[in-house]
Amino acid sequence: MAAVAAARTISVGPGLQGLQRTLPLVVILGATGTGKSTLALQLGQQLGGEIVSADSMQVYEGLDIITNKVSAQEQRMCQHHMISFVDPLVTNYTVVDFRNKATALIEDIFARDKIPIVVGGTNYYIESLLWKVLVSTKPQEMGTEKVNDRKAELEKEDGHALHKRLSEVDPEMAAKLHPHDKRKVARSLQVFEETGISHSEFLQRQHAEEGGGPLGGPLKFPNPCILWLHADQTVLDERLDKRVDDMLAAGLLDELRDFHRRYNQKKVTENSQDYQHGIFQSIGFKEFHEYLITEGKCTPETSNQLLKKGIEALKQVTKRYARKQNRWVKNRFLSRPGPGALPVYGLEVSDVSKWEKSVLEPALEIVQSFIQGHEPAATPVKIPCNETENKRSYHMCDLCDRIIIGDREWAAHRKSKSHLHQLKKRRRLDSDAITAIESWSVSPDRDKELKEKGSPGQNDEELKSSV
């Protein structure tokens, strides 16, 4: 594999002549607000590495504050890649496009005997650089625009109709996907339409390749060093709230107004705005939609209320996103058994006053161990896993009229307030119906009522069927 070959094997230097090593691909995971970019910059400076951003929103030009891009000064301190190179009006840039460009960059960094440091919070971008997990449909020379257009066309159709069509051509994949997950359903249909092979068959072939496993196909690079920054949730929540306040102080509102005026105002006027694709789906942009489209057209009091609403929404959605990122690390890396599972080294970042001792120094020691070709002294993070748990099982809750995918999600749903409320409501209705039957059957006027309303069998059956 070209990518694997690009990870150069070189001598370790004086004192260890003849010993060979393979430079590691350093990957920094962690929720937003944990300091991933800071650690990447420090490692890059001390190890002479180069940073590859794996953030799906930072690839676009614009919204620098809200997407939390590193500053121009920081980019001069250490070479950064994959930031601000896609026009903000492009809405069909995909993870395949990212993988192709970023993989070539990593190969070039290795070829220059430097260490690539991948950092970012977009889960599937990072996975695309670790494992062979994507399916390329059309040949590359045909370009990506036509390929992406077909997926976009499918996404415009009714979600349930798409899911029904997928269940006919790829029942295995359809059983794993929620009908509301239109993007993934459309992608699986696109794979089948353009290759004639079901998406599930493609994935099975990847897993069966040498080095493949439950996480996907073989590793793309042979020596990944994975660091996970994690913090106490309460501390992280407070940090994220403060970060939003800092963004506002740094000029977030002016950035939003300018971006809305240049790229979104015309779409809103035409009622064609799309907060599901491209940079327009950035956390923080759509949350200020009402404020931006009414500014100057309503009273100052109303505008101020909408601004406060947008700020609060941004804080809430940012904290939810951080939790989602941590769940991904735990589910995808820490609790997956079998081949393909990689060691992950945890670094506690709750107390930033201890950053050098608790984060930077241990991180340098771990990476240096990978460079020298021996196992780090630090112990990888592991959490217990249930090997019998099916993460893609299909459950239908008749009470709530909802489809739930995954054993864990199903167990959580059955304990949720909404489900318990529906269950209590159903039991109350059943109890009322039984009470009505019993009181009616012992009523002294029952024979008179039956004569007036019909035969006993007929009325009993009607009442029972209504229950």
C-alpha positions as CSV (number, residue, x, y, z in Angstrom):
1,M,0.0,0.0,0.0
2,A,1.4,3.4,-1.0
3,A,0.6,5.0,2.3
4,V,2.3,2.4,4.3
5,A,5.4,2.5,2.1
6,A,5.6,6.2,2.6
7,A,6.1,5.8,6.4
8,R,9.9,5.9,6.0
9,T,12.1,3.5,7.9
10,I,15.3,5.4,8.9
11,S,18.2,5.2,11.3
12,V,17.7,6.4,14.8
13,G,21.0,8.4,15.0
14,P,24.3,8.3,16.9
15,G,24.7,5.6,19.6
16,L,22.2,3.3,18.0
17,Q,23.8,2.7,14.6
18,G,22.2,0.0,12.5
19,L,18.9,0.0,14.5
20,Q,16.0,0.9,12.3
21,R,12.7,2.7,13.2
22,T,9.5,3.7,11.5
23,L,8.4,7.2,12.2
24,P,5.0,7.3,13.9
25,L,1.8,8.9,12.7
26,V,0.8,10.9,15.8
27,V,-3.0,11.4,16.2
28,I,-4.4,13.6,18.9
29,L,-8.0,12.9,19.9
30,G,-10.3,14.7,22.3
31,A,-13.4,16.7,22.7
32,T,-13.6,20.3,21.7
33,G,-12.0,22.5,24.3
34,T,-9.5,20.0,25.6
35,G,-6.4,21.7,24.1
36,K,-5.7,19.4,21.1
37,S,-4.4,22.3,19.0
38,T,-2.1,23.5,21.8
39,L,-0.5,20.1,22.3
40,A,-0.2,19.6,18.5
41,L,1.7,22.9,18.2
42,Q,4.0,22.1,21.1
43,L,4.8,18.6,19.8
44,G,5.3,19.9,16.3
45,Q,7.8,22.5,17.5
46,Q,9.7,20.1,19.8
47,L,9.8,17.2,17.4
48,G,10.1,19.1,14.1
49,G,6.7,17.7,12.9
50,E,4.0,19.1,10.7
51,I,0.3,19.4,11.7
52,V,-2.5,18.0,9.6
53,S,-5.9,19.4,10.6
54,A,-8.8,16.8,10.6
55,D,-11.7,19.2,11.1
56,S,-14.5,19.2,8.6
57,M,-15.3,22.9,9.1
58,Q,-11.7,24.2,9.1
59,V,-11.1,23.2,5.5
60,Y,-13.4,26.1,4.4
61,E,-12.3,29.7,4.1
62,G,-14.1,32.0,6.5
63,L,-15.7,31.7,10.0
64,D,-12.2,31.5,11.6
65,I,-13.4,32.4,15.1
66,I,-16.4,30.1,15.3
67,T,-14.5,27.1,13.8
68,N,-11.6,27.8,16.2
69,K,-8.8,27.9,13.7
70,V,-5.3,28.4,14.8
71,S,-4.0,31.9,14.3
72,A,-1.7,33.0,11.5
73,Q,1.1,33.4,14.1
74,E,0.6,29.8,15.3
75,Q,0.7,28.6,11.7
76,R,4.0,30.3,11.3
77,M,5.4,28.6,14.4
78,C,4.7,25.2,12.9
79,Q,3.6,24.1,9.5
80,H,-0.1,23.4,9.3
81,H,-2.1,21.7,6.5
82,M,-5.7,21.3,5.5
83,I,-6.9,24.7,6.8
84,S,-8.9,27.3,4.8
85,F,-8.5,26.0,1.2
86,V,-12.1,25.2,0.2
87,D,-14.4,28.0,-1.1
88,P,-17.3,28.5,1.5
89,L,-19.9,28.1,-1.3
90,V,-18.7,24.6,-2.1
91,T,-21.2,22.2,-0.4
92,N,-20.1,18.9,-1.9
93,Y,-16.6,18.5,-0.3
94,T,-16.6,15.1,1.2
95,V,-14.5,12.9,3.5
96,V,-13.2,11.1,0.4
97,D,-11.8,14.4,-0.9
98,F,-10.3,15.0,2.5
99,R,-8.8,11.5,2.7
100,N,-7.2,11.8,-0.8
101,K,-5.6,15.2,-0.1
102,A,-4.5,14.5,3.5
103,T,-3.1,11.1,2.7
104,A,-0.9,12.6,0.0
105,L,0.3,15.3,2.4
106,I,1.1,12.7,5.1
107,E,3.1,10.6,2.6
108,D,5.0,13.8,1.7
109,I,5.8,14.6,5.3
110,F,7.1,11.1,5.9
111,A,9.1,11.3,2.7
112,R,10.9,14.4,4.2
113,D,11.7,12.4,7.4
114,K,9.3,14.5,9.5
115,I,6.5,13.4,11.8
116,P,2.9,14.1,10.7
117,I,0.6,15.1,13.6
118,V,-3.1,14.7,12.9
119,V,-5.3,16.8,15.1
120,G,-9.0,17.5,15.0
121,G,-12.4,16.6,16.2
122,T,-14.2,15.2,13.1
123,N,-14.4,11.5,13.8
124,Y,-14.8,10.1,10.3
125,Y,-12.0,12.4,8.9
126,I,-9.6,10.9,11.5
127,E,-10.8,7.3,10.8
128,S,-10.2,7.8,7.1
129,L,-6.5,8.4,7.8
130,L,-6.1,5.5,10.2
131,W,-7.9,2.6,8.4
132,K,-9.1,1.7,5.0
133,V,-12.8,2.5,5.7
134,L,-14.1,4.3,2.7
135,V,-15.6,3.1,-0.5
136,S,-14.6,5.0,-3.6
137,T,-17.4,4.7,-6.2
138,K,-16.5,6.5,-9.4
139,P,-12.9,6.3,-10.7
140,Q,-11.0,9.4,-9.6
141,E,-10.4,10.7,-13.1
142,M,-14.1,11.3,-13.5
143,G,-13.9,13.9,-10.7
144,T,-15.8,14.2,-7.5
145,E,-18.4,16.7,-8.5
146,K,-20.5,14.2,-10.5
147,V,-20.3,11.6,-7.8
148,N,-21.3,14.0,-5.1
149,D,-24.2,15.3,-7.2
150,R,-25.8,11.9,-7.2
151,K,-25.7,11.6,-3.5
152,A,-27.2,15.2,-3.2
153,E,-30.0,14.2,-5.5
154,L,-30.8,11.2,-3.4
155,E,-30.9,13.3,-0.2
156,K,-33.7,15.4,-1.7
157,E,-36.0,12.4,-1.7
158,D,-38.2,11.2,1.1
159,G,-36.2,9.4,3.8
160,H,-38.5,6.5,4.3
161,A,-38.7,5.9,0.5
162,L,-34.9,5.9,0.3
163,H,-34.7,3.5,3.2
164,K,-37.2,1.1,1.7
165,R,-35.3,1.2,-1.6
166,L,-32.0,0.4,0.3
167,S,-33.7,-2.5,2.1
168,E,-34.5,-4.0,-1.3
169,V,-30.9,-3.9,-2.6
170,D,-28.9,-4.1,0.6
171,P,-31.1,-5.4,3.5
172,E,-28.0,-5.8,5.8
173,M,-27.0,-2.1,5.6
174,A,-30.7,-1.0,5.8
175,A,-31.1,-2.9,9.0
176,K,-28.1,-0.9,10.5
177,L,-29.3,2.5,9.4
178,H,-32.1,4.6,10.8
179,P,-34.6,5.8,8.1
180,H,-34.0,9.4,9.4
181,D,-30.3,9.1,8.7
182,K,-30.8,10.3,5.1
183,R,-27.1,11.0,4.4
184,K,-25.9,7.5,5.2
185,V,-28.9,5.9,3.5
186,A,-28.2,8.0,0.4
187,R,-24.5,7.1,0.5
188,S,-25.2,3.4,0.6
189,L,-27.7,3.7,-2.3
190,Q,-25.1,5.7,-4.2
191,V,-22.5,2.9,-3.7
192,F,-24.9,0.3,-5.0
193,E,-26.0,2.4,-8.0
194,E,-22.6,3.3,-9.2
195,T,-20.8,0.0,-8.6
196,G,-23.4,-2.7,-8.7
197,I,-22.1,-4.0,-5.4
198,S,-23.9,-3.5,-2.1
199,H,-22.3,-1.3,0.5
200,S,-22.3,-4.0,3.1
201,E,-20.4,-6.3,0.7
202,F,-17.8,-3.7,0.2
203,L,-17.3,-3.4,3.9
204,Q,-17.1,-7.1,4.4
205,R,-14.3,-7.3,1.8
206,Q,-12.4,-4.6,3.6
207,H,-12.7,-6.4,6.9
208,A,-11.5,-9.6,5.3
209,E,-8.3,-8.1,4.0
210,E,-5.1,-8.9,5.7
211,G,-4.8,-6.6,8.8
212,G,-8.5,-5.8,8.7
213,G,-11.0,-6.2,11.5
214,P,-14.2,-4.9,13.1
215,L,-13.0,-1.3,12.8
216,G,-12.5,-1.5,9.0
217,G,-9.8,-2.5,6.6
218,P,-6.0,-2.6,7.2
219,L,-4.2,0.3,8.8
220,K,-3.2,3.0,6.2
221,F,0.1,3.8,8.1
222,P,2.0,1.2,10.1
223,N,2.9,3.0,13.3
224,P,0.1,5.1,14.7
225,C,0.6,6.8,18.1
226,I,-2.8,7.9,19.5
227,L,-3.1,10.4,22.3
228,W,-6.5,11.1,23.9
229,L,-7.0,14.4,25.9
230,H,-9.9,14.1,28.4
231,A,-11.2,16.2,31.2
232,D,-13.8,16.1,34.0
233,Q,-17.1,16.9,32.3
234,T,-18.1,19.7,34.7
235,V,-14.7,21.4,34.2
236,L,-15.0,21.0,30.4
237,D,-18.5,22.4,30.4
238,E,-17.3,25.5,32.2
239,R,-14.4,25.8,29.9
240,L,-16.6,25.6,26.8
241,D,-19.0,28.3,28.2
242,K,-16.0,30.6,28.7
243,R,-14.7,29.8,25.2
244,V,-18.0,31.1,23.7
245,D,-17.7,34.3,25.8
246,D,-14.1,34.6,24.5
247,M,-15.3,34.2,20.9
248,L,-17.8,37.0,21.4
249,A,-15.0,39.2,22.8
250,A,-12.8,38.3,19.8
251,G,-15.4,39.6,17.3
252,L,-17.7,36.7,16.7
253,L,-20.8,38.8,15.9
254,D,-19.0,40.8,13.3
255,E,-17.7,37.6,11.7
256,L,-21.2,36.1,11.6
257,R,-22.7,39.3,10.1
258,D,-20.1,39.5,7.4
259,F,-20.4,35.9,6.5
260,H,-24.2,36.0,6.4
261,R,-24.1,39.1,4.2
262,R,-21.6,37.7,1.8
263,Y,-22.7,34.1,1.5
264,N,-26.1,33.4,3.1
265,Q,-28.4,36.4,2.8
266,K,-29.3,35.8,-0.8
267,K,-30.0,32.1,0.0
268,V,-32.3,33.2,2.9
269,T,-34.2,35.6,0.6
270,E,-34.7,32.8,-1.9
271,N,-35.6,30.4,0.9
272,S,-32.9,28.1,-0.3
273,Q,-30.6,28.3,2.8
274,D,-29.0,24.9,3.7
275,Y,-27.6,24.4,7.2
276,Q,-26.9,20.7,6.5
277,H,-24.0,20.9,4.1
278,G,-20.7,22.6,3.8
279,I,-19.5,25.3,6.2
280,F,-23.1,26.5,6.7
281,Q,-23.5,23.5,9.1
282,S,-20.8,24.9,11.4
283,I,-21.8,24.8,15.1
284,G,-22.6,28.4,15.9
285,F,-23.7,29.7,12.5
286,K,-27.2,28.3,12.2
287,E,-27.8,29.0,15.9
288,F,-27.8,32.7,15.1
289,H,-30.1,32.4,12.1
290,E,-33.0,34.3,13.6
291,Y,-30.8,37.0,15.0
292,L,-29.0,37.6,11.7
293,I,-32.1,37.7,9.4
294,T,-34.0,40.1,11.8
295,E,-31.2,42.4,12.8
296,G,-32.2,45.9,11.9
297,K,-35.8,44.8,11.2
298,C,-37.1,44.5,14.7
299,T,-36.9,46.3,18.0
300,P,-33.6,46.5,19.9
301,E,-35.3,44.5,22.7
302,T,-36.3,41.7,20.4
303,S,-32.9,41.7,18.7
304,N,-31.2,41.4,22.1
305,Q,-33.4,38.5,23.1
306,L,-32.6,36.7,19.9
307,L,-28.9,37.3,20.4
308,K,-29.1,35.9,24.0
309,K,-31.0,32.9,22.6
310,G,-28.3,32.3,20.0
311,I,-25.5,32.5,22.5
312,E,-27.2,30.1,24.9
313,A,-27.9,27.7,22.0
314,L,-24.3,27.9,20.9
315,K,-23.1,27.0,24.4
316,Q,-25.6,24.1,24.7
317,V,-24.8,22.6,21.3
318,T,-21.1,22.9,21.9
319,K,-21.3,20.9,25.1
320,R,-23.5,18.3,23.5
321,Y,-21.0,18.0,20.7
322,A,-18.1,17.5,23.2
323,R,-20.0,14.6,24.8
324,K,-20.6,13.1,21.3
325,Q,-16.9,13.3,20.5
326,N,-16.0,11.5,23.8
327,R,-18.6,8.8,23.1
328,W,-17.0,8.2,19.7
329,V,-13.5,7.7,21.3
330,K,-14.8,5.3,23.9
331,N,-17.0,3.3,21.5
332,R,-14.6,3.3,18.5
333,F,-11.2,3.0,20.2
334,L,-11.4,2.1,23.9
335,S,-14.1,-0.6,24.0
336,R,-13.4,-2.4,20.7
337,P,-11.9,-5.9,21.0
338,G,-10.1,-7.9,18.4
339,P,-7.7,-7.2,15.5
340,G,-7.4,-3.6,14.4
341,A,-7.9,-2.2,17.9
342,L,-5.1,0.3,18.6
343,P,-3.6,1.4,22.0
344,V,-4.8,4.8,23.1
345,Y,-2.8,6.8,25.7
346,G,-4.9,9.1,27.9
347,L,-3.8,12.5,29.1
348,E,-5.8,14.3,31.8
349,V,-6.3,18.0,31.0
350,S,-8.7,19.2,33.7
351,D,-6.1,21.3,35.5
352,V,-4.4,23.5,32.9
353,S,-2.0,24.8,35.5
354,K,-0.4,21.3,35.5
355,W,-0.3,21.2,31.7
356,E,3.5,20.7,31.3
357,K,3.7,17.9,33.9
358,S,0.4,16.2,33.2
359,V,0.1,16.6,29.4
360,L,3.2,17.8,27.5
361,E,5.9,15.8,29.2
362,P,4.0,12.5,29.2
363,A,3.0,13.1,25.5
364,L,6.6,13.7,24.5
365,E,7.7,10.5,26.4
366,I,5.1,8.4,24.6
367,V,5.9,9.8,21.1
368,Q,9.6,9.4,21.7
369,S,9.0,5.7,22.7
370,F,7.3,5.2,19.3
371,I,10.1,6.9,17.5
372,Q,12.7,4.7,19.3
373,G,10.6,1.6,18.4
374,H,9.7,0.4,21.9
375,E,6.6,0.3,24.0
376,P,5.8,3.4,26.1
377,A,6.0,3.1,29.9
378,A,2.5,4.6,30.1
379,T,-0.4,2.2,30.1
380,P,-3.0,2.5,27.3
381,V,-6.6,3.3,28.3
382,K,-9.1,0.5,28.2
383,I,-12.7,0.2,29.3
384,P,-14.7,-3.0,29.7
385,C,-16.6,-4.0,26.6
386,N,-19.5,-6.3,26.0
387,E,-18.5,-8.4,23.0
388,T,-22.1,-9.7,22.6
389,E,-23.5,-6.1,22.3
390,N,-24.9,-5.4,18.9
391,K,-24.3,-1.7,18.0
392,R,-26.4,-2.0,14.9
393,S,-29.4,-4.0,16.1
394,Y,-32.9,-2.8,15.0
395,H,-35.6,-2.1,17.5
396,M,-39.1,-0.7,17.0
397,C,-40.8,1.0,19.9
398,D,-44.5,0.8,19.2
399,L,-45.3,2.9,22.2
400,C,-43.2,5.9,21.1
401,D,-43.4,5.1,17.3
402,R,-39.7,5.2,17.0
403,I,-36.9,3.1,15.5
404,I,-33.9,2.6,17.7
405,I,-30.6,1.3,16.4
406,G,-28.2,-0.5,18.8
407,D,-28.6,-2.6,21.9
408,R,-27.1,0.2,24.2
409,E,-29.4,2.9,22.6
410,W,-32.4,0.6,23.0
411,A,-31.6,0.0,26.7
412,A,-31.2,3.7,27.2
413,H,-34.5,4.5,25.4
414,R,-36.4,2.0,27.6
415,K,-35.2,4.0,30.6
416,S,-35.8,7.4,29.1
417,K,-38.4,9.8,30.5
418,S,-40.4,9.9,27.2
419,H,-40.7,6.1,27.0
420,L,-41.6,5.8,30.6
421,H,-44.2,8.5,30.2
422,Q,-45.8,6.6,27.2
423,L,-45.6,3.4,29.2
424,K,-47.4,4.9,32.2
425,K,-50.0,6.4,29.8
426,R,-50.6,3.1,28.1
427,R,-51.0,1.3,31.5
428,R,-53.4,3.9,32.7
429,L,-55.6,3.5,29.6
430,D,-55.5,-0.3,29.9
431,S,-56.4,0.0,33.6
432,D,-59.3,2.3,32.8
433,A,-60.6,0.0,30.1
434,I,-60.4,-3.1,32.4
435,T,-62.3,-1.2,35.1
436,A,-64.9,-0.2,32.6
437,I,-65.4,-3.9,31.6
438,E,-65.6,-5.1,35.1
439,S,-68.0,-2.4,36.3
440,W,-70.2,-3.0,33.3
441,S,-70.3,-6.8,33.7
442,V,-71.6,-6.5,37.3
443,S,-74.1,-3.7,36.7
444,P,-77.7,-4.6,37.7
445,D,-78.8,-2.9,34.5
446,R,-76.5,-5.0,32.3
447,D,-79.3,-7.2,30.9
448,K,-81.3,-4.2,30.0
449,E,-78.3,-2.5,28.4
450,L,-77.5,-5.6,26.3
451,K,-81.1,-5.9,25.1
452,E,-81.0,-2.3,24.0
453,K,-77.5,-2.4,22.4
454,G,-77.3,-5.9,20.9
455,S,-76.1,-9.4,21.7
456,P,-73.7,-10.0,24.6
457,G,-71.0,-11.5,22.3
458,Q,-71.2,-8.6,19.9
459,N,-70.8,-5.9,22.7
460,D,-68.1,-7.8,24.6
461,E,-66.0,-8.2,21.5
462,E,-66.4,-4.5,20.5
463,L,-65.3,-3.3,23.9
464,K,-62.3,-5.7,24.0
465,S,-61.2,-4.7,20.5
466,S,-61.3,-1.0,21.5
467,V,-59.0,-1.8,24.4
